[in-house]
Amino acid sequence: MRNDLMLPFHEHITALMRELELTSRLLRDLYDLLPMYKIRVHITLYYLNVILPCLAKTLRDMMIYIDNNQLSLPSQWTLMNERLGDQGGIPLVHRFFLYNEFVVQVIRLLSRCL
């Protein structure tokens, strides 16, 4: 999408892509840590049950716009960014920043010293 859109969109799309990649890395890191901290997994499950459905819903909502071939790419991006940014008054990229911070805290909770 970024390659096909005009230059003004690149900065926002790049920022969102960075946050999405970080989300992916953090979730993989968390998955890798779970076997090492088996005793504390139950502590983190509550928090994961809070964040993962929210993250999944945001990704599903994004795919509604991305998979819509009836809209031009600029319209897909603009509508997705505006409508999802209107939810809670937080721009889409900031929403992923918050998700990532939450997952970082879950990782810290899991791996902290007892």
C-alpha positions as CSV (number, residue, x, y, z in Angstrom):
1,M,0.0,0.0,0.0
2,R,2.8,2.4,0.9
3,N,4.6,1.9,-2.4
4,D,1.4,2.7,-4.4
5,L,0.4,5.8,-2.5
6,M,1.6,9.3,-2.9
7,L,4.4,10.7,-0.8
8,P,2.2,12.5,1.8
9,F,1.0,9.2,3.1
10,H,4.4,7.6,3.5
11,E,5.3,9.0,6.9
12,H,2.0,7.8,8.5
13,I,2.1,4.4,6.8
14,T,5.7,3.9,7.8
15,A,5.0,4.8,11.4
16,L,2.1,2.3,11.5
17,M,4.2,-0.4,9.9
18,R,6.9,0.1,12.5
19,E,4.4,-0.3,15.3
20,L,2.8,-3.4,13.6
21,E,6.3,-5.0,13.3
22,L,7.0,-4.2,16.9
23,T,3.7,-5.7,17.9
24,S,4.7,-8.9,16.1
25,R,8.2,-9.0,17.7
26,L,6.8,-8.4,21.2
27,L,4.2,-11.1,20.8
28,R,6.9,-13.5,19.5
29,D,9.2,-12.6,22.4
30,L,6.4,-13.1,24.9
31,Y,5.6,-16.5,23.3
32,D,9.3,-17.5,23.6
33,L,9.4,-16.4,27.3
34,L,6.3,-18.4,28.4
35,P,8.1,-21.8,28.7
36,M,10.9,-20.2,30.8
37,Y,8.4,-18.7,33.3
38,K,5.8,-21.4,33.5
39,I,5.0,-20.6,37.1
40,R,4.1,-17.0,36.3
41,V,2.0,-17.6,33.1
42,H,-1.2,-17.6,35.1
43,I,-0.4,-14.1,36.3
44,T,-0.1,-12.8,32.8
45,L,-3.2,-14.6,31.3
46,Y,-5.6,-12.0,32.7
47,Y,-3.8,-9.2,31.0
48,L,-3.4,-11.1,27.8
49,N,-7.1,-11.7,27.8
50,V,-7.6,-8.0,28.0
51,I,-5.2,-6.9,25.2
52,L,-5.3,-9.6,22.6
53,P,-9.1,-9.3,21.8
54,C,-8.6,-5.5,21.4
55,L,-5.6,-6.0,19.2
56,A,-7.4,-8.6,17.1
57,K,-10.5,-6.3,16.7
58,T,-8.3,-3.5,15.5
59,L,-6.6,-5.7,13.0
60,R,-9.9,-7.1,11.7
61,D,-11.2,-3.5,11.4
62,M,-8.1,-2.5,9.4
63,M,-8.6,-5.5,7.0
64,I,-12.1,-4.3,6.2
65,Y,-10.6,-1.3,4.5
66,I,-7.5,-2.9,3.1
67,D,-9.4,-5.7,1.5
68,N,-12.0,-3.4,0.0
69,N,-11.1,-3.4,-3.7
70,Q,-13.9,-1.0,-4.5
71,L,-12.0,1.9,-2.9
72,S,-8.9,3.4,-4.3
73,L,-5.7,3.0,-2.2
74,P,-5.7,6.6,-1.0
75,S,-9.4,6.2,0.0
76,Q,-8.7,2.9,1.7
77,W,-5.9,4.5,3.8
78,T,-7.7,7.7,4.5
79,L,-11.0,6.1,5.6
80,M,-9.2,3.5,7.7
81,N,-7.0,6.1,9.4
82,E,-9.9,8.5,10.0
83,R,-12.6,6.0,11.1
84,L,-10.4,3.9,13.3
85,G,-8.8,7.1,14.6
86,D,-12.2,8.4,15.6
87,Q,-12.7,5.4,17.9
88,G,-11.5,6.6,21.3
89,G,-10.0,9.7,19.8
90,I,-6.6,8.1,19.4
91,P,-4.9,8.0,16.0
92,L,-4.4,4.4,14.7
93,V,-0.6,4.5,15.0
94,H,-0.9,5.7,18.7
95,R,-3.3,2.9,19.4
96,F,-0.6,0.4,18.3
97,F,1.9,2.3,20.4
98,L,-0.3,1.8,23.4
99,Y,-0.8,-1.9,22.6
100,N,2.9,-2.3,22.4
101,E,3.5,-0.6,25.7
102,F,0.9,-2.8,27.3
103,V,2.6,-6.0,26.0
104,V,6.0,-4.7,27.2
105,Q,4.5,-4.4,30.7
106,V,3.1,-7.9,30.4
107,I,6.6,-9.2,29.5
108,R,8.1,-7.4,32.4
109,L,5.4,-8.8,34.7
110,L,6.1,-12.3,33.4
111,S,9.9,-12.1,33.6
112,R,10.3,-10.0,36.8
113,C,12.2,-11.4,39.7
114,L,10.1,-12.8,42.5
